[in-house]
């Protein structure tokens, strides 16, 4: 006896099949694009060794690496050991920028943020095609990279963390990204904001676990005249070392804006980080509504900055 297909079946099956086809196309297209980009890269230098237990790393976060890195080096005299690049979860892997950083002998710190994307959907596999392409890119570079996922999740301003997403969902999302990209040749950075700010959620419940984290990164700035390293960071560093003991801690995004107190504050930021046993500081080179952090905008600013990075 032949079974009749239910009348509702086409209405369900057709969109489902279309969704699968779109997903397969997106996965294959993303991976193919990355493979093509990797194929035309120039020969990259041998990997620089990063021993976080015995080193200090000066770093910088730049808006456009290929254009801005040479300008930064010329203006500041610094050849940074770490260079940050920001990208969205669903954006193509920034192959050219990462390759430019590696070619300059620095460690790329790739900040992947789920801007406008759902962490629940991520855990369910919606973005696995892009993550597969990211994994292909990382493997194809044959060099170490650092990856941070969904930074500053303990603050309510991000949209992917505190007050927007349950900590358990964030932890699952971080672990999913870790699993899909893998840990070979990757330094995984868990990167909250420093605590002590109104509305910042407790840190420990956002920590994905020691097996998923290589370094801890902290973001924070000395924006007010009375801001100091100790006031802004000490309590957060102490908290981190209770639930992530032994993990190297990096200032992953930091800076001091142009102001009348900038010179002593730049010194205080760098000296405080070194005294606290941090492994380095990634300076944010840019302008925001909260301040201008470009060292070469002011002679006194630049001189103070150069003194600190040359220590």
N, C-alpha and C positions, 0 to 999 in steps of 0.2 A: 504493500500500500504506500503510495507516494505521500510524503508529508508536504503540506502547503506552506510556503514561506509566509510568515505573518505579515500583515499589511504595514506594520510599523517598522519592519526590519530595514527597508531601504533608507528611511529617514535617519536611522541610527548608523547603519553601516557605511553609507556614502561619506558623511562628514568624518567618520572615524578613519576610513581608508585614506581620505584626502589629507588628514592630519599626519598620518604615518608617512605618506609620500613626501609631504613638506618637510617633516623632521629628517627623513633620510637624505633629502636633497640638501638641506641646510648643513647637516653633518658632513656630507661628502664635499660640498662646496667649500666650507670653512677649512677642512683639512687639506684640500687640493690647493687652495690659495696660499696657505702657509708653506706647503711643500715647494710651491713655485718660488716663493720669496726666498726660502732657504737656499734653493739651488743657485741663485744668482748672487749670493753674498760673497764678498771677497774673503780671502783666507784670514781667519781670525787668529790672533796671537794665542800662545799657550796660556792656560789658566793661571791667574794670580792666586797665591795661597792666602786664605783668610783664616788666621788662627785667632779666634775671638777671645781666647783665654789670655793671650799675651800681647795684645795690640790695641792701639787707638786708631780709629778710622775717622778722618774728616770726610764729610759727605755734603751733597747739595741736591736739592729738588729743583728742577728746572722746567719751565713751561714747554719748551721745544728743544729737545736734546741736541739734535744734529746741528741746529743753528746756534743754540745758546751755550753749549759746552765750550767751544773754542773762545767765545766772547767772555765767558766766565773766567777761563784760565788766563786770558790776556789781562782782564781788568783786576783780578785778585792775586794773580801769581800762584794760585792753587791748582794742583792737579788732584782732584778728589779721588778717594779710594772707593767711595760708594756714590752712585748717582740714582736718584729716584725718578721714576716715570709713572704717571697716573693713567689708568685706563678703566673703562667700564666692563662689567661682567660680560655683556653681550657684544662688545666691540671686538674687532679683529685683534689678535695678539700683536703688540707693537714691535714687530721683528726688526725693522730698520733702526728704531731708537735703541733697542736692547743691543743690537750688533754694534752700533756706534759707541755705546758705553764700554762694551767688552773690548773693542778695538783700541780704546784709550787706556786699557789696563785696569778699569774699575769694575766693581761688582754692581750689576743692575739690581735695584730694589724696585720690583714691579708691584705697584699698589693697585690691586683689582677691587673695584668697588661696585656693589650691586645697585647702582643709581636707577631708581624706577623699576627695579626687578623684584620679584617675590622670592623670599628665602624658602617659603614652603614649597613653591613650585620648583625651586632649585633642587631641594632635597628629593622631590618626586621625579627628577630627571629632565625637566623641561629644557635646561641649558646644557645638557650633556654633550651636544654636538660642538658647541663652542669650547667646552672644557677639553674635549678630545683634540680639537685643533690646538689649544694651548699646550697640551701634553706633547703633541707632535713637534711644536716649535721648540719647546724646552729641550726635548731629546735631540732635535736636529742641530742645536747650537753646540752641543758637546762641551759646554762650559757651565760653571756654577752660576746660578741666579738666586736671588732672594725674592720671595713672594709674600706679600701681605694681603690678606683678604678682609674686606669690610672693616677698615680701620675706624677708630673712635666709636666703636659700637656701644660703649658705656655712656655716651652722651645722647640727649634727645634730638640733637640737631641733624643727625645723619639720615633718619628715616628707615634704617635697617637694624636698629638696635634698641636701646633703652626707650621705654614707653611706646614703642611701635611693634616690637617683636618679642616673643617670650625668649628668655635666655636659652631654654632647651632647643628651640628652633634655630637660634644662632649657632649653638654648639654643633648641632647636626649639619648645618649648612657648611660651616668651616671644615668639618670632617669629610663631608662629601667632596668639596673642592680639593682637599688634600688627597683623597683617594683617587679622584679622576686624573689629576695632574701628576701625582706620584711624588716620591721623596728623593729619587735619584737625581743628583746634581741640583737639588733645591734646598735652600735654607728657608724654612718656614717661619714667618714673623707674625706673631700675634700682637696687634698694635692698638691698644686703647689710648684714650686721652688721659692726661694726668687728672687725678681726682681733686677734690676740694672745691669744685665748682657747683653752683646751685643747679640741682636737677640731675647731676651725674649719678648713675646707678652704681651700686657696689660692684667691685671688679670680679671677685672670685667666681660668681655664678655665670660669667661670660667666658670663662677660660675653657677651651676645648679639651685640655688634657695634655700632659707632658709628652705623650707619644706623637702628638700632632704639631708640636711647637719646638723650634730650634732656638730662636731668639725671641725675647720680648722687646717690643718697640713702644716707646711712649711719645706722645705728641704734646706740645705745650709751648707757650710763649711768655716772655716777660714784657707784657704790654703796659702795665701801670708803672708809674714812677717808683712805687714802693714794692714792686715785684722783685723776688729774688729766687735763685735756684732752690734754696732750702724751703722757702714758703710754698713754691709751686709744685715741687716734685718729691720732697723727702718722704711724705706720708704715703704716696703712691708706690714709691720704690720699696718701702718697708712692707706694704701690703703684698706686692708682687712676690717678694722673697719668702713670704709665708706659704703660698700655694704653688709657687714655681721655683723652688730652691735650686740654685746652681745654674739656672738659665741666664746666659749673657743678656744684659739689658742695654739697649741702644736708644738714644734720643733720635727717633725716626723722623720727626718733623718739628723743628724748633726755630726760634729767631727772636730778635729784638727790633722793634720799629725805630725809625728815626725820631729822636726826641732829645731833650736836654740831658737826660740821664742815660743815654745809650752807651757811652763809653764805659762807665763802671759796670753797667748791666751786661754788656758783652763779655767782659772779663769774668764777672760773677757766674754767668751761664756756663762757660767753658770750664772754669776752675771747679765749679760745683759738680759738674758731670764727671770730671776726672776723679775728684775726691770721693765721689759716691761709688767709684768702681765701675762706671759705665764703659762700654767698649767704643763709643764714638758718638758723633753728633752730625745729623743731616740738617743743614741749614736750608730753610725755605727761602728761595730767591724769587721774590715777587711782591706785588702790591695787592692789597685787599682793602675793603672798607674799614678794616681795623688797623691798618698801618702799612707803611712801606718798609720792606725788609731787605732791599737791595743794597749791599754794602758799598758799591761804587757810586751811589747817588750823592755821597757826602765824604769829604776828605777825612775828617776825624773818624767817621764811621769806618771807612775803609782801613785806616791805619790801626784802629783798635781790633778790627776783625783779623787783619793780617798778623798782628802780634799773637793772637790766640791760636790761630791755625798753625803757626810755626813752632809752637812749643813742643 
